[in-house]
Amino acid sequence: MWDHCVLTESWSALGWNNSMDKSKKDLERWEKAILPLFGEVMYTKVCTDCSIFTKNAQFMHVTQREAWDCGIACLLMVSKWLRDCSGKKRTLSSNDGETERTWMLKTMASESIWSVDLVHLLQKIRNIKTLEFSYLYASKSLQVDQHHRDLSYYVEDFSDDQSRVTRLFNQAKEEGWPLIQLEHQLELSQVVQLVSRSDCIAIALVDNAVLLQRLDRPYAGHYIIISGVETNEKNDLIFQIHNPDSSKPVDYISSSLFEKAWRARGTDEDIIFIVARAR
């Protein structure tokens, strides 16, 4: 299993490290190198016949029940998609879905969900289920950013969150979870290349106020799934998303709106890439 430490060593071999003076040439080399490294982490031993994957058809839409459980709803959608991709296409009963949701909530033990909480659940899903998949969590910060304390969205639970999130990041480091801290911006084109694969989706943390274009509202963290990219008649990139806050099974938003919501202050540009492995 590759982790963020191994990835950092690989970048150093390419001539980049945290301490060096980062010229434009250095950054270009790093940006060109990161996507193959993502691929090496996530696509090792993955079935190369991607024609069996049809992401749209296999997505069971799950709407969130509370203001805070969008991440849980996303993981329920991911779990169903992974089950379908593995060939386990039986229809889940309402009881099955409820049991899985209850397990997730019990494991989470918090109504203030951070991305590392979702990663923790993904690790458990991979350990206890007969599903084969890879994932990679990329973020600008693999620790609690103290600047978030000033955001109204975080302030109420910040102290409790800090203790839990720090513990999970420490556990991730000890157990070698596939995490990567980005010193520089992950380019949107790199996200596009990954989610354009028929066997790859991503869970992204966005500012829901920006996503809904209600810019008079404060930051509101919200998780969505990106399952593909299309182009419109003007050849503009359109992101295909599954939004647990929407009644629509599939929504389409411009790449510029997604990027603005994803890069908003408070998100740390968190994104979790998930790759299904066919049997």
C-alpha positions in Angstrom: 0.0 0.0 0.0 1.4 3.4 -0.9 0.9 6.3 1.5 1.7 9.9 1.5 5.2 9.3 2.7 6.0 7.1 -0.3 4.5 9.6 -2.6 6.6 12.4 -1.1 9.8 10.3 -1.6 8.8 9.8 -5.3 8.4 13.5 -5.8 11.8 14.1 -4.3 13.2 11.6 -6.8 11.7 13.8 -9.5 13.6 16.8 -8.2 10.9 18.3 -6.0 10.7 18.5 -2.2 9.0 20.7 0.5 12.1 22.8 1.2 13.3 23.7 -2.2 12.7 27.1 -3.9 9.8 26.2 -6.2 10.4 27.9 -9.6 7.9 27.7 -12.4 9.9 24.9 -14.0 9.9 22.9 -10.8 6.1 23.3 -10.4 5.5 22.2 -14.0 7.6 19.1 -13.5 5.6 18.3 -10.3 2.3 18.9 -11.9 3.1 16.6 -14.8 4.3 14.0 -12.4 1.4 13.8 -10.0 -1.2 12.3 -12.3 1.0 9.2 -13.1 1.7 8.8 -9.4 -2.1 8.9 -8.7 -2.5 6.2 -11.3 0.2 4.0 -9.9 -1.3 4.3 -6.4 -4.9 3.6 -7.5 -4.8 1.5 -10.6 -2.3 -1.3 -9.7 -3.9 -4.7 -10.7 -7.1 -3.0 -11.7 -9.1 -4.8 -14.5 -8.2 -3.1 -17.7 -11.6 -3.9 -19.4 -13.5 -0.8 -18.3 -16.3 -1.5 -20.7 -18.2 -3.3 -17.9 -18.6 -0.2 -15.9 -21.5 2.1 -16.7 -21.5 4.6 -13.9 -24.8 6.4 -14.6 -26.9 3.2 -14.8 -25.4 1.8 -11.6 -25.9 4.8 -9.3 -28.6 4.4 -6.8 -29.4 7.9 -5.6 -29.5 8.5 -1.9 -30.7 11.7 -0.4 -29.5 13.0 2.9 -32.0 12.9 5.8 -30.4 15.6 8.0 -28.4 18.8 7.3 -25.2 17.1 8.4 -25.3 13.6 6.8 -24.5 14.3 3.2 -21.2 12.4 3.6 -23.0 9.3 4.8 -25.4 9.5 1.8 -22.4 9.7 -0.5 -20.8 6.6 1.0 -24.1 4.7 0.7 -24.1 5.6 -3.0 -20.5 4.6 -3.4 -21.1 1.3 -1.6 -23.9 0.4 -4.0 -21.9 1.4 -7.0 -18.9 -0.7 -5.8 -21.2 -3.7 -5.2 -22.6 -3.4 -8.7 -19.1 -3.1 -10.2 -17.9 -6.2 -8.4 -20.7 -8.2 -10.0 -22.9 -8.3 -6.9 -25.9 -6.8 -8.6 -28.6 -7.9 -6.2 -31.1 -5.2 -5.3 -30.7 -4.0 -1.7 -33.8 -4.0 0.4 -34.7 -1.0 2.5 -33.6 -3.0 5.5 -30.1 -3.6 4.0 -29.7 0.1 3.3 -30.9 1.0 6.7 -28.5 -1.5 8.4 -25.6 -0.1 6.4 -26.5 3.5 7.3 -26.9 2.6 11.0 -23.5 1.0 11.0 -21.9 4.0 9.4 -23.5 6.4 11.9 -22.4 4.2 14.8 -18.9 4.0 13.5 -18.8 7.8 12.9 -20.2 8.7 16.3 -20.4 12.3 15.4 -22.7 14.7 13.5 -19.8 16.9 12.5 -18.3 15.0 9.6 -14.9 15.7 8.2 -13.3 14.0 5.2 -11.0 11.8 7.2 -14.2 10.4 8.9 -15.3 9.3 5.5 -11.9 7.8 4.7 -12.1 5.9 8.0 -15.3 4.4 6.9 -13.9 3.5 3.5 -11.0 1.7 5.2 -13.5 -0.3 7.3 -15.7 -1.1 4.2 -12.6 -2.4 2.4 -11.7 -4.5 5.4 -15.0 -6.1 6.3 -16.6 -6.5 2.8 -15.9 -8.6 -0.1 -15.5 -5.5 -2.3 -12.3 -4.7 -4.1 -11.5 -1.1 -4.6 -8.7 1.5 -4.3 -9.0 5.0 -3.1 -6.8 8.1 -2.6 -7.6 11.0 -0.4 -6.0 14.3 -1.5 -6.1 17.5 0.5 -4.2 20.7 1.1 -4.1 19.8 4.8 -3.8 16.5 6.6 -4.4 18.1 10.0 -6.9 20.4 11.6 -6.5 23.8 10.1 -6.8 26.3 12.9 -8.1 28.9 10.6 -11.3 27.0 10.2 -12.1 27.9 13.8 -13.2 31.3 12.6 -15.8 29.9 10.2 -19.3 29.7 11.7 -19.8 26.3 10.1 -17.0 24.8 12.3 -17.1 26.9 15.4 -19.6 25.0 17.5 -17.9 21.6 17.5 -14.4 22.7 16.7 -12.8 21.5 20.0 -14.4 18.1 19.9 -13.7 17.8 16.2 -10.0 18.7 16.6 -9.4 15.8 19.1 -11.2 13.2 16.9 -9.8 14.3 13.6 -6.2 14.5 14.9 -6.6 11.0 16.3 -7.8 9.7 12.9 -5.0 11.4 11.0 -2.5 9.8 13.4 -4.1 6.4 12.9 -4.0 7.0 9.1 -0.3 7.6 9.3 0.4 4.6 11.5 -1.6 2.2 9.3 -0.5 3.7 6.0 -3.9 4.8 4.6 -3.5 6.2 1.1 -3.5 10.0 1.8 -1.7 12.8 0.1 -1.1 16.3 1.2 -0.9 18.7 -1.7 1.6 21.5 -1.3 0.3 22.9 -4.6 -3.1 23.1 -6.3 -4.4 19.9 -7.8 -5.2 21.0 -11.4 -8.8 20.6 -12.5 -7.6 18.9 -15.6 -6.1 16.1 -13.4 -9.5 15.6 -11.7 -11.1 15.5 -15.1 -8.7 12.8 -16.4 -9.4 10.6 -13.4 -13.2 10.8 -13.1 -13.5 10.5 -16.9 -12.4 6.9 -16.4 -15.5 4.6 -16.3 -14.1 2.9 -13.2 -13.3 6.0 -11.1 -15.5 8.4 -9.2 -14.7 11.0 -6.5 -16.3 12.4 -3.4 -15.5 16.1 -3.2 -16.0 18.6 -0.3 -17.5 21.8 -1.6 -19.0 25.0 -0.2 -22.7 24.5 -0.7 -23.4 28.2 -0.6 -21.2 28.6 -3.7 -22.6 25.5 -5.3 -26.1 26.9 -4.9 -24.8 30.3 -6.0 -26.1 31.9 -2.8 -23.1 34.0 -2.1 -24.8 36.0 0.6 -24.6 32.9 2.8 -21.7 31.7 5.0 -19.6 28.7 4.2 -21.4 25.4 4.4 -19.5 22.2 3.9 -21.2 19.7 1.7 -20.2 16.4 0.0 -21.1 15.4 -3.5 -20.0 12.6 -5.9 -18.4 13.4 -9.3 -19.1 10.5 -11.6 -18.1 11.8 -15.0 -17.5 14.8 -17.3 -19.3 15.8 -20.5 -19.2 18.7 -22.9 -22.1 20.9 -24.0 -22.8 22.4 -27.4 -20.3 25.1 -26.7 -17.7 22.4 -25.9 -17.6 23.6 -22.2 -16.8 21.0 -19.6 -19.8 19.9 -17.6 -19.4 17.8 -14.4 -21.9 15.0 -13.8 -22.6 14.9 -10.1 -24.7 13.1 -7.6 -25.8 15.5 -4.9 -27.5 14.0 -1.8 -29.2 17.4 -1.2 -31.0 17.1 -4.6 -34.0 15.0 -5.5 -32.5 14.5 -9.0 -30.5 11.2 -9.4 -28.0 13.2 -11.6 -27.2 16.9 -11.7 -25.0 18.7 -14.2 -22.9 21.7 -13.3 -20.2 23.7 -15.1 -16.6 22.9 -14.3 -16.1 26.5 -13.3 -18.8 26.4 -10.7 -17.5 23.1 -9.3 -14.0 24.5 -9.1 -15.2 27.6 -7.3 -17.2 25.6 -4.8 -14.4 23.0 -4.3 -11.6 25.6 -3.8 -13.6 27.8 -1.4 -12.1 28.6 1.9 -13.0 25.8 4.4 -12.9 22.9 2.1 -9.1 22.3 2.0 -9.8 21.2 -1.6 -10.6 17.8 -0.2 -11.3 15.1 -2.7 -11.4 11.3 -2.4 -10.9 9.3 -5.6 -12.4 5.8 -5.6 -11.6 3.1 -8.2 -13.7 0.0 -8.5 -12.0 -3.3 -9.3 -13.9 -5.8 -11.4 -13.9 -9.4 -10.5 
